[in-house]
Amino acid sequence: MKFEGVRQKVFEGLSDEELVEWCFANGLRPNPMQRRIWNGFSEKFGWRDMATSVIEASKEEDGLEKREDILTAFDLIDEQEGRGTKEEG
């Protein structure tokens, strides 16, 4: 599946649920083990791996460089979208 196909469906106004089903129909519908592996990987993405420098640079851009509790991509996204827990101190 190519990005342009997904982009076109977004522009057509598909709901999130419709878009996911379209992606599954035109790409891969992961089985439970594949989902478990992906979720385990994505929970830690940015923590001591190839994305660490990107997370650190993004934190600096957002004035969060002192936030030691932001370690992963999900931590950063949660903070940027207002779901993060402020470090006390």
Secondary structure, DSSP 4 states (H G I P E B T S, - for coil): --HHHHHHHHHTT--HHHHHHHHHHHS----HHHHHHHHHHHHHTTSSSTTHHHHHHHHHHTT-TT-TT--SHHHHHHHHTT-PPPPP-
